[in-house]
């Protein structure tokens, strides 16, 4: 196994155990070694979301979409990062793209409905 793969697996193990901050250490090292690996970018973006580093999560998911524009999960996760930063309209666009790429995923569709309701009626937002 390569050292990069070992770092990636270490980061994923930390994520599974709920240690997102620790996961970022290994995943950032892995990313420096292989910046074009979408799997590393995804795991790092998830870790950033979990520790509320939304701008960094946004950056990781944007790179994922440069690497793979039709990645439904990257659109969804980018939407989450944007929504957490108060960028509801842009987030909703990515939720809609995620839902159109994976229409059987009810969770994606529910985010669109929730966000549309929040945008239409700001008094009901979280």
N, CA, C and O atoms as a GROMACS GRO file, in nm:
protein
  504
    1UNK      N    1   0.084  -0.119   0.000
    1UNK     CA    2   0.000   0.000   0.000
    1UNK      C    3   0.088   0.125   0.000
    1UNK      O    4   0.199   0.125   0.052
    2UNK      N    5   0.036   0.231  -0.059
    2UNK     CA    6   0.110   0.356  -0.062
    2UNK      C    7   0.086   0.435   0.067
    2UNK      O    8  -0.012   0.414   0.138
    3UNK      N    9   0.178   0.524   0.094
    3UNK     CA   10   0.163   0.608   0.213
    3UNK      C   11   0.039   0.698   0.201
    3UNK      O   12  -0.029   0.726   0.300
    4UNK      N   13   0.012   0.744   0.080
    4UNK     CA   14  -0.106   0.827   0.058
    4UNK      C   15  -0.234   0.750   0.091
    4UNK      O   16  -0.324   0.802   0.156
    5UNK      N   17  -0.240   0.627   0.045
    5UNK     CA   18  -0.358   0.544   0.074
    5UNK      C   19  -0.371   0.520   0.224
    5UNK      O   20  -0.481   0.523   0.279
    6UNK      N   21  -0.260   0.496   0.290
    6UNK     CA   22  -0.261   0.476   0.436
    6UNK      C   23  -0.314   0.600   0.507
    6UNK      O   24  -0.392   0.589   0.602
    7UNK      N   25  -0.271   0.718   0.462
    7UNK     CA   26  -0.319   0.843   0.522
    7UNK      C   27  -0.469   0.859   0.499
    7UNK      O   28  -0.542   0.899   0.589
    8UNK      N   29  -0.513   0.827   0.378
    8UNK     CA   30  -0.656   0.835   0.345
    8UNK      C   31  -0.736   0.741   0.436
    8UNK      O   32  -0.838   0.781   0.492
    9UNK      N   33  -0.689   0.618   0.450
    9UNK     CA   34  -0.759   0.521   0.535
    9UNK      C   35  -0.759   0.565   0.682
    9UNK      O   36  -0.858   0.546   0.753
   10UNK      N   37  -0.650   0.622   0.725
   10UNK     CA   38  -0.642   0.674   0.862
   10UNK      C   39  -0.746   0.785   0.882
   10UNK      O   40  -0.815   0.787   0.984
   11UNK      N   41  -0.756   0.875   0.786
   11UNK     CA   42  -0.854   0.983   0.793
   11UNK      C   43  -0.996   0.929   0.795
   11UNK      O   44  -1.079   0.976   0.872
   12UNK      N   45  -1.024   0.830   0.711
   12UNK     CA   46  -1.158   0.771   0.708
   12UNK      C   47  -1.190   0.701   0.840
   12UNK      O   48  -1.303   0.707   0.888
   13UNK      N   49  -1.092   0.637   0.898
   13UNK     CA   50  -1.114   0.570   1.028
   13UNK      C   51  -1.148   0.673   1.135
   13UNK      O   52  -1.236   0.650   1.217
   14UNK      N   53  -1.079   0.785   1.134
   14UNK     CA   54  -1.112   0.892   1.229
   14UNK      C   55  -1.254   0.941   1.208
   14UNK      O   56  -1.327   0.963   1.304
   15UNK      N   57  -1.294   0.958   1.082
   15UNK     CA   58  -1.431   1.002   1.054
   15UNK      C   59  -1.533   0.902   1.107
   15UNK      O   60  -1.632   0.941   1.169
   16UNK      N   61  -1.509   0.774   1.084
   16UNK     CA   62  -1.603   0.671   1.132
   16UNK      C   63  -1.615   0.673   1.284
   16UNK      O   64  -1.721   0.642   1.338
   17UNK      N   65  -1.508   0.710   1.352
   17UNK     CA   66  -1.509   0.714   1.498
   17UNK      C   67  -1.554   0.849   1.554
   17UNK      O   68  -1.550   0.871   1.675
   18UNK      N   69  -1.596   0.940   1.464
   18UNK     CA   70  -1.646   1.069   1.509
   18UNK      C   71  -1.536   1.169   1.542
   18UNK      O   72  -1.561   1.266   1.613
   19UNK      N   73  -1.418   1.145   1.493
   19UNK     CA   74  -1.305   1.235   1.522
   19UNK      C   75  -1.267   1.313   1.396
   19UNK      O   76  -1.161   1.291   1.337
   20UNK      N   77  -1.354   1.403   1.357
   20UNK     CA   78  -1.336   1.476   1.232
   20UNK      C   79  -1.212   1.566   1.234
   20UNK      O   80  -1.142   1.577   1.134
   21UNK      N   81  -1.185   1.630   1.347
   21UNK     CA   82  -1.067   1.718   1.354
   21UNK      C   83  -0.939   1.638   1.330
   21UNK      O   84  -0.850   1.683   1.259
   22UNK      N   85  -0.930   1.520   1.390
   22UNK     CA   86  -0.813   1.436   1.370
   22UNK      C   87  -0.806   1.387   1.224
   22UNK      O   88  -0.698   1.371   1.168
   23UNK      N   89  -0.921   1.363   1.166
   23UNK     CA   90  -0.925   1.316   1.028
   23UNK      C   91  -0.862   1.418   0.934
   23UNK      O   92  -0.796   1.382   0.837
   24UNK      N   93  -0.883   1.547   0.963
   24UNK     CA   94  -0.829   1.649   0.872
   24UNK      C   95  -0.677   1.644   0.864
   24UNK      O   96  -0.620   1.673   0.758
   25UNK      N   97  -0.611   1.607   0.970
   25UNK     CA   98  -0.464   1.603   0.970
   25UNK      C   99  -0.415   1.503   0.865
   25UNK      O  100  -0.334   1.537   0.778
   26UNK      N  101  -0.464   1.380   0.873
   26UNK     CA  102  -0.422   1.277   0.778
   26UNK      C  103  -0.468   1.309   0.636
   26UNK      O  104  -0.394   1.291   0.540
   27UNK      N  105  -0.592   1.357   0.624
   27UNK     CA  106  -0.646   1.383   0.491
   27UNK      C  107  -0.580   1.501   0.423
   27UNK      O  108  -0.562   1.500   0.301
   28UNK      N  109  -0.542   1.602   0.499
   28UNK     CA  110  -0.468   1.714   0.439
   28UNK      C  111  -0.332   1.669   0.388
   28UNK      O  112  -0.288   1.714   0.283
   29UNK      N  113  -0.266   1.580   0.461
   29UNK     CA  114  -0.138   1.524   0.414
   29UNK      C  115  -0.160   1.444   0.286
   29UNK      O  116  -0.082   1.456   0.191
   30UNK      N  117  -0.264   1.362   0.284
   30UNK     CA  118  -0.294   1.283   0.165
   30UNK      C  119  -0.325   1.374   0.046
   30UNK      O  120  -0.282   1.346  -0.066
   31UNK      N  121  -0.398   1.481   0.070
   31UNK     CA  122  -0.433   1.574  -0.038
   31UNK      C  123  -0.309   1.640  -0.096
   31UNK      O  124  -0.300   1.660  -0.217
   32UNK      N  125  -0.212   1.674  -0.011
   32UNK     CA  126  -0.089   1.735  -0.061
   32UNK      C  127  -0.015   1.638  -0.154
   32UNK      O  128   0.051   1.681  -0.249
   33UNK      N  129  -0.026   1.511  -0.127
   33UNK     CA  130   0.043   1.410  -0.209
   33UNK      C  131  -0.032   1.383  -0.340
   33UNK      O  132   0.029   1.363  -0.444
   34UNK      N  133  -0.165   1.381  -0.332
   34UNK     CA  134  -0.247   1.350  -0.450
   34UNK      C  135  -0.366   1.445  -0.456
   34UNK      O  136  -0.478   1.406  -0.422
   35UNK      N  137  -0.343   1.569  -0.500
   35UNK     CA  138  -0.450   1.670  -0.499
   35UNK      C  139  -0.564   1.642  -0.597
   35UNK      O  140  -0.671   1.703  -0.587
   36UNK      N  141  -0.544   1.554  -0.691
   36UNK     CA  142  -0.649   1.526  -0.790
   36UNK      C  143  -0.735   1.406  -0.754
   36UNK      O  144  -0.817   1.363  -0.836
   37UNK      N  145  -0.718   1.350  -0.634
   37UNK     CA  146  -0.798   1.235  -0.592
   37UNK      C  147  -0.929   1.282  -0.530
   37UNK      O  148  -0.931   1.338  -0.420
   38UNK      N  149  -1.037   1.258  -0.601
   38UNK     CA  150  -1.169   1.301  -0.554
   38UNK      C  151  -1.206   1.235  -0.421
   38UNK      O  152  -1.272   1.297  -0.337
   39UNK      N  153  -1.166   1.111  -0.400
   39UNK     CA  154  -1.201   1.042  -0.276
   39UNK      C  155  -1.139   1.110  -0.155
   39UNK      O  156  -1.202   1.119  -0.049
   40UNK      N  157  -1.017   1.157  -0.170
   40UNK     CA  158  -0.951   1.230  -0.061
   40UNK      C  159  -1.022   1.362  -0.038
   40UNK      O  160  -1.048   1.400   0.077
   41UNK      N  161  -1.052   1.433  -0.146
   41UNK     CA  162  -1.122   1.562  -0.136
   41UNK      C  163  -1.258   1.545  -0.069
   41UNK      O  164  -1.298   1.627   0.013
   42UNK      N  165  -1.329   1.439  -0.104
   42UNK     CA  166  -1.461   1.416  -0.044
   42UNK      C  167  -1.450   1.393   0.106
   42UNK      O  168  -1.522   1.454   0.184
   43UNK      N  169  -1.360   1.305   0.146
   43UNK     CA  170  -1.345   1.276   0.289
   43UNK      C  171  -1.303   1.401   0.366
   43UNK      O  172  -1.351   1.425   0.476
   44UNK      N  173  -1.212   1.479   0.308
   44UNK     CA  174  -1.168   1.602   0.373
   44UNK      C  175  -1.282   1.703   0.382
   44UNK      O  176  -1.299   1.769   0.484
   45UNK      N  177  -1.360   1.714   0.276
   45UNK     CA  178  -1.476   1.803   0.279
   45UNK      C  179  -1.577   1.764   0.385
   45UNK      O  180  -1.633   1.850   0.452
   46UNK      N  181  -1.600   1.635   0.400
   46UNK     CA  182  -1.691   1.585   0.503
   46UNK      C  183  -1.637   1.621   0.641
   46UNK      O  184  -1.711   1.666   0.728
   47UNK      N  185  -1.508   1.600   0.660
   47UNK     CA  186  -1.447   1.634   0.790
   47UNK      C  187  -1.464   1.782   0.819
   47UNK      O  188  -1.499   1.820   0.931
   48UNK      N  189  -1.438   1.865   0.719
   48UNK     CA  190  -1.455   2.010   0.739
   48UNK      C  191  -1.599   2.045   0.773
   48UNK      O  192  -1.623   2.128   0.861
   49UNK      N  193  -1.695   1.983   0.705
   49UNK     CA  194  -1.835   2.009   0.739
   49UNK      C  195  -1.864   1.974   0.884
   49UNK      O  196  -1.931   2.049   0.954
   50UNK      N  197  -1.813   1.862   0.928
   50UNK     CA  198  -1.842   1.816   1.064
   50UNK      C  199  -1.782   1.906   1.171
   50UNK      O  200  -1.835   1.913   1.282
   51UNK      N  201  -1.673   1.973   1.140
   51UNK     CA  202  -1.612   2.063   1.240
   51UNK      C  203  -1.645   2.210   1.209
   51UNK      O  204  -1.583   2.302   1.261
   52UNK      N  205  -1.744   2.228   1.123
   52UNK     CA  206  -1.799   2.360   1.092
   52UNK      C  207  -1.698   2.455   1.027
   52UNK      O  208  -1.703   2.575   1.050
   53UNK      N  209  -1.609   2.401   0.948
   53UNK     CA  210  -1.516   2.482   0.868
   53UNK      C  211  -1.574   2.486   0.727
   53UNK      O  212  -1.523   2.423   0.634
   54UNK      N  213  -1.683   2.562   0.714
   54UNK     CA  214  -1.766   2.557   0.594
   54UNK      C  215  -1.698   2.613   0.469
   54UNK      O  216  -1.718   2.560   0.360
   55UNK      N  217  -1.618   2.717   0.483
   55UNK     CA  218  -1.549   2.771   0.366
   55UNK      C  219  -1.451   2.669   0.309
   55UNK      O  220  -1.439   2.654   0.187
   56UNK      N  221  -1.381   2.599   0.397
   56UNK     CA  222  -1.287   2.497   0.352
   56UNK      C  223  -1.362   2.378   0.291
   56UNK      O  224  -1.316   2.321   0.192
   57UNK      N  225  -1.474   2.342   0.348
   57UNK     CA  226  -1.556   2.235   0.290
   57UNK      C  227  -1.602   2.276   0.151
   57UNK      O  228  -1.597   2.197   0.057
   58UNK      N  229  -1.648   2.399   0.140
   58UNK     CA  230  -1.691   2.450   0.010
   58UNK      C  231  -1.579   2.435  -0.093
   58UNK      O  232  -1.603   2.389  -0.205
   59UNK      N  233  -1.459   2.474  -0.057
   59UNK     CA  234  -1.346   2.466  -0.150
   59UNK      C  235  -1.320   2.322  -0.194
   59UNK      O  236  -1.294   2.296  -0.311
   60UNK      N  237  -1.326   2.228  -0.100
   60UNK     CA  238  -1.302   2.087  -0.134
   60UNK      C  239  -1.408   2.035  -0.230
   60UNK      O  240  -1.375   1.966  -0.326
   61UNK      N  241  -1.534   2.067  -0.205
   61UNK     CA  242  -1.640   2.016  -0.292
   61UNK      C  243  -1.640   2.085  -0.427
   61UNK      O  244  -1.682   2.025  -0.526
   62UNK      N  245  -1.596   2.209  -0.434
   62UNK     CA  246  -1.582   2.275  -0.565
   62UNK      C  247  -1.474   2.207  -0.648
   62UNK      O  248  -1.490   2.188  -0.769
   63UNK      N  249  -1.363   2.170  -0.584
   63UNK     CA  250  -1.259   2.097  -0.658
   63UNK      C  251  -1.313   1.962  -0.704
   63UNK      O  252  -1.286   1.920  -0.816
   64UNK      N  253  -1.388   1.894  -0.618
   64UNK     CA  254  -1.447   1.767  -0.659
   64UNK      C  255  -1.531   1.784  -0.785
   64UNK      O  256  -1.528   1.700  -0.875
   65UNK      N  257  -1.607   1.892  -0.791
   65UNK     CA  258  -1.692   1.915  -0.908
   65UNK      C  259  -1.612   1.953  -1.031
   65UNK      O  260  -1.655   1.927  -1.144
   66UNK      N  261  -1.495   2.014  -1.012
   66UNK     CA  262  -1.406   2.036  -1.126
   66UNK      C  263  -1.356   1.901  -1.180
   66UNK      O  264  -1.346   1.882  -1.301
   67UNK      N  265  -1.327   1.810  -1.089
   67UNK     CA  266  -1.277   1.678  -1.128
   67UNK      C  267  -1.389   1.590  -1.186
   67UNK      O  268  -1.365   1.512  -1.278
   68UNK      N  269  -1.509   1.605  -1.133
   68UNK     CA  270  -1.622   1.522  -1.174
   68UNK      C  271  -1.751   1.603  -1.164
   68UNK      O  272  -1.820   1.597  -1.062
   69UNK      N  273  -1.785   1.679  -1.269
   69UNK     CA  274  -1.900   1.770  -1.264
   69UNK      C  275  -2.035   1.702  -1.239
   69UNK      O  276  -2.131   1.767  -1.198
   70UNK      N  277  -2.044   1.572  -1.264
   70UNK     CA  278  -2.172   1.503  -1.245
   70UNK      C  279  -2.176   1.420  -1.116
   70UNK      O  280  -2.255   1.326  -1.105
   71UNK      N  281  -2.093   1.455  -1.021
   71UNK     CA  282  -2.093   1.385  -0.892
   71UNK      C  283  -2.208   1.439  -0.807
   71UNK      O  284  -2.201   1.550  -0.755
   72UNK      N  285  -2.311   1.359  -0.792
   72UNK     CA  286  -2.431   1.403  -0.720
   72UNK      C  287  -2.400   1.436  -0.574
   72UNK      O  288  -2.450   1.535  -0.522
   73UNK      N  289  -2.317   1.356  -0.510
   73UNK     CA  290  -2.287   1.383  -0.369
   73UNK      C  291  -2.209   1.514  -0.353
   73UNK      O  292  -2.233   1.588  -0.258
   74UNK      N  293  -2.118   1.542  -0.443
   74UNK     CA  294  -2.041   1.667  -0.435
   74UNK      C  295  -2.134   1.787  -0.446
   74UNK      O  296  -2.115   1.886  -0.376
   75UNK      N  297  -2.234   1.778  -0.533
   75UNK     CA  298  -2.332   1.888  -0.544
   75UNK      C  299  -2.409   1.903  -0.412
   75UNK      O  300  -2.429   2.014  -0.363
   76UNK      N  301  -2.452   1.790  -0.357
   76UNK     CA  302  -2.526   1.795  -0.232
   76UNK      C  303  -2.440   1.853  -0.120
   76UNK      O  304  -2.484   1.943  -0.048
   77UNK      N  305  -2.320   1.802  -0.105
   77UNK     CA  306  -2.232   1.847   0.004
   77UNK      C  307  -2.193   1.993  -0.013
   77UNK      O  308  -2.183   2.067   0.085
   78UNK      N  309  -2.170   2.035  -0.136
   78UNK     CA  310  -2.141   2.176  -0.161
   78UNK      C  311  -2.262   2.259  -0.120
   78UNK      O  312  -2.248   2.366  -0.061
   79UNK      N  313  -2.381   2.210  -0.151
   79UNK     CA  314  -2.502   2.279  -0.107
   79UNK      C  315  -2.507   2.295   0.044
   79UNK      O  316  -2.544   2.401   0.095
   80UNK      N  317  -2.471   2.190   0.116
   80UNK     CA  318  -2.470   2.198   0.264
   80UNK      C  319  -2.372   2.304   0.312
   80UNK      O  320  -2.404   2.384   0.400
   81UNK      N  321  -2.252   2.304   0.255
   81UNK     CA  322  -2.150   2.401   0.296
   81UNK      C  323  -2.197   2.543   0.266
   81UNK      O  324  -2.178   2.634   0.347
   82UNK      N  325  -2.258   2.562   0.150
   82UNK     CA  326  -2.308   2.695   0.113
   82UNK      C  327  -2.424   2.738   0.203
   82UNK      O  328  -2.430   2.852   0.248
   83UNK      N  329  -2.515   2.646   0.228
   83UNK     CA  330  -2.630   2.676   0.314
   83UNK      C  331  -2.583   2.719   0.452
   83UNK      O  332  -2.637   2.815   0.509
   84UNK      N  333  -2.485   2.651   0.507
   84UNK     CA  334  -2.433   2.684   0.640
   84UNK      C  335  -2.367   2.821   0.643
   84UNK      O  336  -2.353   2.881   0.750
   85UNK      N  337  -2.328   2.871   0.527
   85UNK     CA  338  -2.268   3.004   0.518
   85UNK      C  339  -2.372   3.111   0.482
   85UNK      O  340  -2.338   3.228   0.462
   86UNK      N  341  -2.499   3.071   0.475
   86UNK     CA  342  -2.605   3.166   0.444
   86UNK      C  343  -2.625   3.193   0.297
   86UNK      O  344  -2.692   3.289   0.260
   87UNK      N  345  -2.569   3.110   0.211
   87UNK     CA  346  -2.581   3.127   0.066
   87UNK      C  347  -2.690   3.034   0.013
   87UNK      O  348  -2.663   2.942  -0.064
   88UNK      N  349  -2.814   3.060   0.057
   88UNK     CA  350  -2.924   2.969   0.029
   88UNK      C  351  -2.954   2.950  -0.119
   88UNK      O  352  -2.976   2.838  -0.163
   89UNK      N  353  -2.954   3.057  -0.197
   89UNK     CA  354  -2.990   3.045  -0.338
   89UNK      C  355  -2.889   2.956  -0.412
   89UNK      O  356  -2.928   2.868  -0.488
   90UNK      N  357  -2.761   2.979  -0.389
   90UNK     CA  358  -2.660   2.896  -0.454
   90UNK      C  359  -2.667   2.752  -0.403
   90UNK      O  360  -2.653   2.658  -0.481
   91UNK      N  361  -2.690   2.736  -0.274
   91UNK     CA  362  -2.704   2.602  -0.217
   91UNK      C  363  -2.819   2.528  -0.283
   91UNK      O  364  -2.805   2.411  -0.319
   92UNK      N  365  -2.931   2.595  -0.299
   92UNK     CA  366  -3.048   2.531  -0.356
   92UNK      C  367  -3.021   2.484  -0.498
   92UNK      O  368  -3.069   2.379  -0.540
   93UNK      N  369  -2.943   2.563  -0.573
   93UNK     CA  370  -2.906   2.521  -0.708
   93UNK      C  371  -2.830   2.389  -0.707
   93UNK      O  372  -2.854   2.302  -0.791
   94UNK      N  373  -2.740   2.374  -0.612
   94UNK     CA  374  -2.664   2.248  -0.604
   94UNK      C  375  -2.750   2.134  -0.553
   94UNK      O  376  -2.732   2.020  -0.596
   95UNK      N  377  -2.844   2.161  -0.462
   95UNK     CA  378  -2.936   2.056  -0.419
   95UNK      C  379  -3.020   2.008  -0.538
   95UNK      O  380  -3.043   1.888  -0.554
   96UNK      N  381  -3.064   2.101  -0.621
   96UNK     CA  382  -3.143   2.064  -0.738
   96UNK      C  383  -3.061   1.983  -0.837
   96UNK      O  384  -3.112   1.887  -0.895
   97UNK      N  385  -2.935   2.021  -0.856
   97UNK     CA  386  -2.849   1.942  -0.944
   97UNK      C  387  -2.828   1.802  -0.887
   97UNK      O  388  -2.836   1.703  -0.961
   98UNK      N  389  -2.803   1.792  -0.757
   98UNK     CA  390  -2.784   1.661  -0.694
   98UNK      C  391  -2.909   1.576  -0.714
   98UNK      O  392  -2.900   1.458  -0.748
   99UNK      N  393  -3.025   1.636  -0.693
   99UNK     CA  394  -3.151   1.562  -0.706
   99UNK      C  395  -3.176   1.519  -0.851
   99UNK      O  396  -3.228   1.410  -0.875
  100UNK      N  397  -3.139   1.604  -0.946
  100UNK     CA  398  -3.160   1.566  -1.086
  100UNK      C  399  -3.064   1.456  -1.128
  100UNK      O  400  -3.098   1.373  -1.214
  101UNK      N  401  -2.944   1.453  -1.070
  101UNK     CA  402  -2.847   1.348  -1.101
  101UNK      C  403  -2.879   1.216  -1.030
  101UNK      O  404  -2.841   1.109  -1.078
  102UNK      N  405  -2.950   1.224  -0.918
  102UNK     CA  406  -2.984   1.106  -0.840
  102UNK      C  407  -3.129   1.122  -0.792
  102UNK      O  408  -3.154   1.141  -0.673
  103UNK      N  409  -3.226   1.113  -0.886
  103UNK     CA  410  -3.366   1.141  -0.850
  103UNK      C  411  -3.425   1.046  -0.746
  103UNK      O  412  -3.522   1.081  -0.679
  104UNK      N  413  -3.370   0.926  -0.732
  104UNK     CA  414  -3.423   0.832  -0.634
  104UNK      C  415  -3.383   0.867  -0.491
  104UNK      O  416  -3.433   0.806  -0.397
  105UNK      N  417  -3.294   0.963  -0.474
  105UNK     CA  418  -3.249   1.001  -0.340
  105UNK      C  419  -3.348   1.102  -0.280
  105UNK      O  420  -3.348   1.219  -0.317
  106UNK      N  421  -3.430   1.055  -0.191
  106UNK     CA  422  -3.533   1.141  -0.132
  106UNK      C  423  -3.474   1.250  -0.043
  106UNK      O  424  -3.533   1.357  -0.027
  107UNK      N  425  -3.358   1.223   0.015
  107UNK     CA  426  -3.294   1.323   0.102
  107UNK      C  427  -3.257   1.448   0.022
  107UNK      O  428  -3.276   1.560   0.069
  108UNK      N  429  -3.205   1.430  -0.099
  108UNK     CA  430  -3.171   1.545  -0.182
  108UNK      C  431  -3.296   1.627  -0.211
  108UNK      O  432  -3.295   1.749  -0.199
  109UNK      N  433  -3.403   1.559  -0.250
  109UNK     CA  434  -3.528   1.628  -0.280
  109UNK      C  435  -3.583   1.700  -0.157
  109UNK      O  436  -3.638   1.810  -0.169
  110UNK      N  437  -3.568   1.640  -0.040
  110UNK     CA  438  -3.621   1.705   0.080
  110UNK      C  439  -3.543   1.832   0.114
  110UNK      O  440  -3.601   1.926   0.168
  111UNK      N  441  -3.415   1.836   0.083
  111UNK     CA  442  -3.337   1.958   0.108
  111UNK      C  443  -3.388   2.070   0.018
  111UNK      O  444  -3.394   2.185   0.061
  112UNK      N  445  -3.424   2.039  -0.104
  112UNK     CA  446  -3.478   2.142  -0.194
  112UNK      C  447  -3.606   2.198  -0.136
  112UNK      O  448  -3.622   2.320  -0.128
  113UNK      N  449  -3.697   2.113  -0.095
  113UNK     CA  450  -3.824   2.159  -0.040
  113UNK      C  451  -3.803   2.241   0.086
  113UNK      O  452  -3.863   2.347   0.102
  114UNK      N  453  -3.718   2.193   0.176
  114UNK     CA  454  -3.692   2.266   0.299
  114UNK      C  455  -3.633   2.404   0.270
  114UNK      O  456  -3.676   2.504   0.328
  115UNK      N  457  -3.539   2.409   0.182
  115UNK     CA  458  -3.473   2.535   0.152
  115UNK      C  459  -3.567   2.630   0.078
  115UNK      O  460  -3.569   2.749   0.107
  116UNK      N  461  -3.645   2.578  -0.017
  116UNK     CA  462  -3.742   2.663  -0.085
  116UNK      C  463  -3.838   2.725   0.015
  116UNK      O  464  -3.872   2.843   0.004
  117UNK      N  465  -3.883   2.648   0.111
  117UNK     CA  466  -3.975   2.698   0.213
  117UNK      C  467  -3.905   2.807   0.296
  117UNK      O  468  -3.964   2.910   0.326
  118UNK      N  469  -3.778   2.782   0.332
  118UNK     CA  470  -3.704   2.879   0.412
  118UNK      C  471  -3.682   3.009   0.335
  118UNK      O  472  -3.692   3.117   0.393
  119UNK      N  473  -3.653   3.000   0.207
  119UNK     CA  474  -3.630   3.120   0.127
  119UNK      C  475  -3.759   3.198   0.108
  119UNK      O  476  -3.760   3.321   0.112
  120UNK      N  477  -3.871   3.123   0.086
  120UNK     CA  478  -4.001   3.188   0.069
  120UNK      C  479  -4.052   3.254   0.197
  120UNK      O  480  -4.120   3.356   0.192
  121UNK      N  481  -4.019   3.195   0.312
  121UNK     CA  482  -4.068   3.244   0.440
  121UNK      C  483  -3.950   3.250   0.538
  121UNK      O  484  -3.927   3.156   0.613
  122UNK      N  485  -3.876   3.361   0.538
  122UNK     CA  486  -3.756   3.370   0.621
  122UNK      C  487  -3.782   3.349   0.770
  122UNK      O  488  -3.689   3.314   0.843
  123UNK      N  489  -3.904   3.368   0.816
  123UNK     CA  490  -3.934   3.350   0.958
  123UNK      C  491  -3.927   3.203   1.000
  123UNK      O  492  -3.920   3.174   1.120
  124UNK      N  493  -3.930   3.108   0.902
  124UNK     CA  494  -3.925   2.966   0.938
  124UNK      C  495  -3.786   2.910   0.924
  124UNK      O  496  -3.767   2.790   0.945
  125UNK      N  497  -3.687   2.991   0.890
  125UNK     CA  498  -3.552   2.936   0.874
  125UNK      C  499  -3.493   2.899   1.009
  125UNK      O  500  -3.534   2.950   1.114
  126UNK      N  501  -3.395   2.806   1.003
  126UNK     CA  502  -3.335   2.752   1.125
  126UNK      C  503  -3.259   2.855   1.202
  126UNK      O  504  -3.203   2.824   1.307
   0.00000   0.00000   0.00000
